[in-house]
Amino acid sequence: MCLAIPGKIIEIKDDLAVVDYGSEKRTGRIVDGDYKVGDYVVIQGGLVIEKIPEDQARDWAEAFSK
């Protein structure tokens, strides 16, 4: 089972998004959708697959920091 945790897009160059998870940064390819810097997203298999509302992303971060 894979657990996908939302991160914040800090940079977009062409079809690649750099996503900050606090302790590390990862790059994901944007295949479909409208994403911008500041959006919270889930990356799976190297692809940006879903945008997450900011309040939900903060709830996840809080839950995993306990």
C-alpha positions as CSV (number, residue, x, y, z in Angstrom):
1,M,0.0,0.0,0.0
2,C,1.2,3.5,-0.9
3,L,0.4,6.5,1.2
4,A,0.3,9.7,-0.8
5,I,0.9,12.9,1.1
6,P,0.2,16.4,-0.3
7,G,3.0,18.9,-0.8
8,K,3.1,22.5,-2.0
9,I,4.2,23.4,-5.6
10,I,7.1,25.8,-5.3
11,E,8.2,25.9,-8.9
12,I,6.8,25.0,-12.4
13,K,9.0,24.7,-15.4
14,D,7.4,23.5,-18.6
15,D,5.5,20.3,-17.5
16,L,7.5,19.7,-14.3
17,A,6.4,20.8,-10.9
18,V,8.8,21.0,-7.9
19,V,6.8,20.0,-4.8
20,D,8.0,20.9,-1.2
21,Y,7.1,18.4,1.5
22,G,9.0,20.3,4.2
23,S,11.8,17.8,4.7
24,E,12.4,17.1,1.0
25,K,11.5,18.3,-2.4
26,R,10.3,16.1,-5.3
27,T,9.6,16.7,-9.0
28,G,6.4,15.5,-10.7
29,R,5.3,15.7,-14.3
30,I,2.1,17.6,-14.9
31,V,0.2,15.6,-17.5
32,D,-3.3,17.0,-17.2
33,G,-4.9,19.8,-15.2
34,D,-4.4,23.4,-14.3
35,Y,-1.8,23.8,-11.6
36,K,0.1,26.9,-10.3
37,V,2.7,27.7,-7.7
38,G,1.2,27.5,-4.3
39,D,-1.2,24.7,-5.0
40,Y,-1.1,21.6,-2.8
41,V,-0.9,18.4,-4.8
42,V,-0.3,14.7,-4.6
43,I,2.4,13.0,-6.7
44,Q,2.3,9.3,-7.4
45,G,4.6,7.4,-9.7
46,G,6.3,10.7,-10.7
47,L,3.1,12.3,-11.9
48,V,1.0,15.1,-10.3
49,I,-2.3,13.3,-10.0
50,E,-4.5,15.5,-7.8
51,K,-4.9,19.0,-6.4
52,I,-5.8,19.1,-2.7
53,P,-7.5,22.0,-0.9
54,E,-5.1,23.9,1.3
55,D,-7.1,23.3,4.5
56,Q,-7.1,19.6,3.9
57,A,-3.3,19.6,3.2
58,R,-2.7,21.3,6.5
59,D,-4.9,18.8,8.3
60,W,-2.8,16.0,6.8
61,A,0.5,17.7,7.8
62,E,-0.8,18.2,11.3
63,A,-1.8,14.5,11.6
64,F,1.5,13.2,10.4
65,S,3.5,15.5,12.7
66,K,2.1,14.0,15.9
